[in-house]
């Protein structure tokens, strides 16, 4: 009884969940979107997922070798990106849970939507300029899709270039609906905005329809979901020592976005020559329609169907069906660095001039004393 009470308190009044010997049996959400069928033809091999984090993802046996070394903006003169040290002071268990939903190996523990894919985390808790640099670095490093989460979205105004840069370079961007909704409309054009649904495919209690939603995936409210309806995921700090538990963070929309990111990875692995607009088009047109026929404000295009997305035959499309945010400002970062170079050069010149006049004055003084 005491242990049960402690677990309830630790999970903020969620129903107690017993220690999990077989997490796969609790992953009802994979069955709802037909992931097992999809993985018969694709497991995400050869695909790299970019993930913005607030700290260093914690390790977990179920992740195997799926997580590449975490990177960070070094904060130096050039704001270059470098590998984060192993003793980085801030851990990010939310990122660990997201990575598990996307790429956990499932042997024999939790299974991710795309267990053959890799994840490239980049620690990016800073201002909008850092977020821009992190997004650009992920694109330049060769990622195929970015799960864009854990940024200061309210500060990413019209000048934010990260999404435009990704889309212009054939990289797909996936966001939780409530995060993407905080961006200016033009900023979220072309982006998959994913909202959560409960085990029955309905909106979680208290969630209202939202015209900005692109599609939905399993992601019930972590507080109101009953036992058996929760999302069980990687939890390195689980009180029972199992390494698994009901997820409070990421929340429902972020869980749904992570699952859709995994489905994108399955597609990019299955069809490596398919452009980003066509991958997005396949996800939209193969989604399971719910609510009013066609696209609607409750489900968007529907609930993602992983198997249909990797097996359906569809014609090519020439452009992103979700719109185009416009081209990135290719010169902005060059201009910033040029400004730094000019400032440093001016400081060097001023310092050199000061040293010259100081030495000349000393020489004159020495000559005067000698005379």
Buried (B, 14 or more C-beta within 10 A) or exposed (E): EEEEEEBBEBBEEBBBBEEBEEBBEBBBBBEBBBBBBBBEEBBBBBBBBBBBBBBBBBEBEBBBEBBBEBBBBEEEEEBEBEEBEEEBEEBBBBBBBBBBBBBBBBEEBBBBBBBBBBBBBBBBBBEBBBBBBBBBBBBEBEBBBBBBBBBBBEEBEEEBBBBBBBBBBBBBBBBBBBBBBBBEEBBBBBBBBBBBBBBEBBBBEEBEEBEBBBBBBBBBBBBBBEEEBBBBBBBBEBBBEBBBBBBBBBBBBBBBBBBBBBBBBBBBBBBEEBBBBBBBBBBBBBBBEBBEEEBBEBBBBBBBBBBBBBBEEEEEBEEBBBBBBBEBBEEEBEEBEEEEEEEEEEEEEEEEEEEEEEEEEEEEEEEEEEE
